Amino acid sequence: MKTDWSGLQRLAVLGLGVAVVAFAQPQDLSGQGYPEWTPTAPGSPNMQVVSHLPLGPRLSVADIELEQELHRPYAYVSRMQYGDIGPKGMDIIDLSDERNPEVIYRWRIENQELHQRTGGMDVKYFKLDDRYYVIQSVQFGQGGPNSDMGAVVLDVTGLPDASTVEEVARIRAPDTPGGFHNIFIYKHSNGGTYLFSTINGPGANVYDLARVVNGDLDNALVGNVPVPESAEGTGATRGYHDFYVGWHPDTGTDRFYGGGTGGYYVYDVTDLDNPEIAVTLTGINGVRYGHTFTPSPDGRYVVAETEYQFAPLRIFDLQPALDGEVSNVSRPISGWTADWQNLVHNHEIRWPYVFVSGYLDGLQVFTLMDPTKPTTVGYYQTYIGSPNVDRTPQFQGAFGVDVRNEDGLIVISDMSTGFWAFRMDGFQGWDGRDWGMPNVSSAQDWDADEMPSPERWR
């Protein structure tokens, strides 16, 4: 991943120092009640290791996706190359016996040695017309083949029979070569299933996946979510780093939440031909470029990551903007981090819990029951050993995280130690309605064939 260290390291001290003053309640952010982990006690007592599966050389594992239906116990793990070590592709893990996970299929780009850069980055699955597919995003550089390729689509309906896995499409973006760093798949209120992808250019591309799997690749690109003008410009190379798309029950709209150049942005994407900006989060102390950005189920609170050392996850309250009192929100109401000397990465919200892949700090879970006082409730150290000194030390360890709503299984992809599965005491699954929230998360209802309604979401 690319990070603008020329400016961000300077902001790490200046900006974060100002931001912490703005937090509603100063807190002990380095464990919050739990003792520091040790080799004999690597996790909190309420976090149980279900299984662990090493996957290969260090720094060769990227993001992870877990299917949501119990009768399809499959996890997908992106594989990347660091230096000249590691594969470029994706692994499929069978969790039928979750205590003994097994890699049953490996997709690898052909002619590995000719392809430049990292290879597999983000991975997502979807269901369409009773068939299951997985999309692996890729990043290949100039000087080798497939620099315009953004993702590969595999039909995985026949799993666990690995011989039935079939490549059905490759999505290309010839106008913005360099691949897709992050992707998100969303079941839209119009009934369509869409891939939102980062590109090496302003905005996020939107692809109609029905057209993709049916071979109509020439007409699959159906939209672009722009990056607004900001003090940092419009993002000439990559406008967004990461995003989330979800239904917003209070307004009856589809919402895009993107982190990128200048900060974070919320768009109404109900009409994909005409995305409309709803809320901006810019002018934030210590933030020049937003990364992972995830809303609570009701869209009121957002958790925002910024990818540099010492940066906490910032929590913002969007209610003043949702009420029309302001158009821009620049001040967080609180912040959380596992260890102030490091930084945390991806996260999944299952209200009130936030499940975090914390790089050097492994799996972390904190609660937003009181959003002004986020509190750690569980953790487990998946990264063993000292930081490797031949790369930026903070960018190692737990990379991706996902949660299966049906039964509460938690999975982590660690860049060096591989695949992990966990269960947390008291968390046997998630439905937002049990918490007085809309039943909205990154997990999609692929079988829904009707327009969203209040009864469906609450």
N, C-alpha and C positions, 0 to 999 in steps of 0.2 A: 504494500500500500504506500502511496506517496503522501508525505507530510511536509509542509512548508516550515522546516526548522529554522530558516533564516529569521523569521519573525516570531514564530510561536515560542521558541525557547525564551526570548526576551519577555514575551507576554506571560509566560508561566509564572514569573515572579511578580511582575507589575500587575498584570490583569487579575491573576488569582488572588493576590493580596487584597485588591479592592473588592473582588467578588465575595470573598469570605465575609467581609464586613457587611455585605448586603444580605447574607443569609439570616433568616428569621431567628434561629436559635443556634448559637455556636455549640458544637458537639464534639465528643471524642469520636473521630472518624476512623480510627485505626483499630477496629475490633468491637467497639461499643459493647463491652461487657464480657466478651469471650476472650480467653487467654490466647496468646500467640501460639500458632501451630508448632508442633515439633514432629520429628520423624515417628515417634511413638504415639502421637495424638494429632494426626494430620487434619482432623475435621472436628466440627462441633458434635456433641453427643446425639443430636437429633437428625444427623445426616448419615444415611446408611449407603455404603457402596453396594450396588447390585452386581456390577461386573466392570471389568477393565480389559480392553483389547489393544495392545500395542499395534501400530500400523506401519512402522518403518522408520526411516532415518529422521533425525531431529529436523524441525522446521519444515516438514513436508506435508503437514495437515492444515487445512483451512476450515471452511464453515461446515455446518451440519444441519440436516433437516430430518424430522421424525414424522412418519405418517401417523395420522390421528385415529384411524380405525383399528380396533384391537385385532380384527381378523387379518390385518395386514401389518405385521410386526417388523417393519423395515425402516432402517435409518440410512441416510445417504451422506457420505462424507467427501468433501472436496479435497483433491490432492494437488499440491503445488510443488514447484522446484525452488530450492534456495541455493544460489550459486550454481553448481553443476550436479547437485545431489537431489534425488527425489523424483517421483513421477509427475506427469501432467495429466490429470484426469479426475476420476471419481470412483469411490468404492461403495458397494451396496452391502449392508450388514443385516443379517437375519437375526432377529431377536425372539424367535419362536420359543427358545429356551433363553430367557433374558439373562440368566446367570452364566450362560456359556455362548456369548455372541460369536457369530461366524461370518467372515467375509465370503459371500457367495458369488460375487461378480465384480470385476474390475473393468471399467472403461478407461482406455488410454488413447490419447491422440496419436495417430500414426506418425512415424518418423520423429520420435521424441527429440532426438538430438538436433533436428533442424529448426524446431520451434523455439522462438526467443521468449524471454521473460518467464513469468511464474506459472502460467497454465490455469488450472482449476481454482476458482475463488469462491463464489456463492452457489448454493444449490437449493432448489425448491421443487415440490411435486404438485400435481393437480390431477383432478378427475374430470373427464369430459366424455359424454356419450357412453358411459359405463366402461370406459377404459382409463387406465392410470398411466401417467407420464411423469418423468422427472426431467428437469431442465438444469443442466450444469453450465454456469457462466464460465467464460474463459477470457484470458488476457494474453495475447501473443503480440510481440513487438515487430517493428520493421526489421527487415533483413532476413526474415524467414517466412515460411508459408502461413496462411490463415491470419494475417494481421488484421483483416477486416471481419473476422469471425467473432461474434459476441457470445454465442451459446450453442450447445448441442441439446437436442430433445430426444429422449429415449422412451419407448413404450415398454413399461414394466408390468403390464397387466398380468402376465403369466407367472410372476414370482410365486413361490420360490424356485420354480424351474428356470434356472439362469439361461438355459439354451433358448428361451423364448424372448429374451431382452433384445430389442431391435431399435437401431437408430432410425428415426423418422424424419429428422430435419436438422439443418444448421442455419441459425439466424445470423445474418451478416449486416453490418452497418458500414458500407464502403465509404460513406461521406465522413465518417468519424472513426477511422481505424484505431485499434488498440484494445478492443474488446469491452466487455461489461464487467465492471468491478463488483457491482451489487445488483441484485434483482429482487422483485417482489411480485407475487402472483395474487390477483384479486378477483373474486366473484362479484361483479358489478351489479347494481340494482337494475340495470337494463337487461340482465340475464346473461351477458357475455362474460367470458373469462379472459383476463388481460394480463400480459407481462409488462411490468414497469421496469425499465433498465437504465442504469447510469450509462453515459456515453462520454467519449473524450471530446466534449463540446458542451455548449450551454443547454441546460434542460435535461429532462428524462424522457426517453422514448417510450411509447406505448404500443404494444403489439397484440393483435387479436389472435389468441391461441387456437381458435377453431380453424382459422385460415392457415395457420402454421402447420397443424397436424394434417390438414387436408391437402397440403401441397401448394397452397396459393401464397407463396412467400412474397411474390412481387407486390401483393396488396395487403400484406399483414401489418405493416406499419400504419397505425390509424391515428396517432396523436403524439403530442409532445407537451410536457409540462415545463413551462419556462422558469428561468431563474430571474427574479426581479433585479433591477438596478440596485446597487448598494455602494457603500464607500469602497468596497473591494472590487467593484466592477460587476460583470455578469458571468464570470467563470469561463474564460476563453477555452480552457482545456477540459475541465470536468466540472460542470456546474453543481452537480449533486454528488455526495459521497454515499449516502444511504437514505432509505425512506421506508415508510409504512403507508398502507392504504386501507381505509376502513369506513364502515357505515357510521354516520353521525345521527343517532336517533332523534335528538332534539330538533334538528333542522330538516331531517329527512333527506340528507344529501350524502354523496360519496365524498370522502375527504382524503386528500393526499398530504402527508406530513414529511417534508424533506429537509435534510441538513446539507448545507453546501456553502457556496461562496457568500460570505457576509453574515451567515448565521443560519436561521431556521425559518421555514415557510409552510403555511397551511393553505392549501388550495381546495376549492370546490371543483371536483372533477366529475360531477353528475353528467354534464354535457362534455364529453371528451373532446369535442371539436372546439370548445371554448372554455378552457380552464379559467376560473376566476379566483384571484387572490382573496383569502379570507382574513388571515392574520399573518403578520411578520414578527419575527423575533430577531432584531438586529440592534447594533449599538451596545452589545452586551460586553461588559468588562472581561477581557481575557479571551474573547471569541472572535476570530477573524474568519474561521471556516468551520461550519457545523458538520458533524458526522452522524452517528446513529441517533434517531429521533423518534420516540414512541409515545403515543397518547394513552391515557387511562381509557377504560371502556366507554365512558360517557364523553370523552373528548375534552374534559375540563383541564386536567393536569397533563403535562408532558415531561418526559425524562429525556434530557439532552446530553449527548456525549461530545467531547472535544478531544481530539487525538494528540495530546502532548503530555509529557511528564508533569506530575503534580495536579493535573486537571481533575476535579471531581465530576461526578454526574450532577448536573444542575436540574432542579425541579422548578417548573414554572406553572403558574396558575393563569389560564387563558380566559377566565370568566369575564374580566373587564373588557376584553376584546370581543368575546362572544355576545356580551350585552350591548356592544356598540359604543362603549364609553371611550375606548382607545382603539387605534388600529395597529399599534406596535407595542410589544411587551419586551422590555429589556432588563428587567430585574428579577432574578430567581427568588423564590420564597424559601428555598433550602438547598442543601447539597449533601452528597454522600460519596464516600470512597472507602475502599477496603484498607488501603495503606496510602497515606498522603505522599509517600515517596514514589509511588508507582502511578498507574492509571488503570481504569477498567475499560472494557471493550463493549461487545454486543450485549443486548438484554432483551428479555421477554417479560411483558407485564401480564400477570394473572392476578388481578386486583384482590387483596391489597399487596400481594407479593410482587417483587421484581427479581427475576432470576438473571444473574449476571455471569458472563464469562469474563473473568477478571485478569486475563494475561498472567502475570507472575503470581497473582493471588488466587488462581483456580476458580472454582465455583463459589459464588457468593449469592446470598439471598437476603434482601432487606424488605421491610414493610413500609407502605405508604398509608397505613391506617390513619395516621396524622401526617399529612404531606409536609407540614412545617417541621416535623421531627422524624425523618427517616431513620429506621433502626435496624441494625443487622440481626437476623434471626437464624442464620445458618451458614455454614461454609464447609468446603473441603479443598485441600491443596492438591491439585492434579499435576502441577509442575514441580518435578523433583530435581534438585540440584541447583547450582548457582547460575545466574544469567550468563549466557555465552557472550563473550566480549567482542566477537567478530561481527556483531550487528548491534543496532540500538537496543540496549538491554531491556527496556520496558516492553518491546514488541515481541514477547515470547510467552509461551504458556497457553492458557485457556483461550481459544479463539472464538468458538461458536457455542451457542446454547439453544436448546429447544425443550418444550414441555408438551407432553401428551395429555390433553384435557380429560380424556375419558377415565384415566386411572392415576394421573399424577406422576408418571415416569418422567424423570429429568435426564437429559443427555448433554454431554460436553464433548467438544472436539478440542483436544490439546495439541498445539503445534508440534510437540515433540514426544509426548507420551501416548497419543492416540485417542481412542474412543473410551468414554466412561458413561456408566449409567448409575443413577442414584434414586433413592426415595427419601423424602423428608417426612419425619413423624408428624402426623396430623394433617398431611396434605395427600388426600386420596383421589384427587381429581379437581376439576374446576368447571363451574358454570356461573357466569356473572350474576345471574338472578339470585343465587344463594347469598350474595353479598349486597343485594339491593342495587346492582349495577346492570346495565345492558349486557347481554351475553355476547360480547364482541371482543375478539382477540385476533392475533395473527392467523389463527386456525380458521380455515374457510369452511362454510357449509356448501360443499360441492353439489349436494343433491337438491338444494333449494330451487324450486322452479316458479316461485311466486315473488312479487315485489315485497320488500321488507315492510313489516307492520309493527306497531308498538307491542302487540301480543307476542310476536315472534322473538322480539329482542329483550323484553322485560318480564 
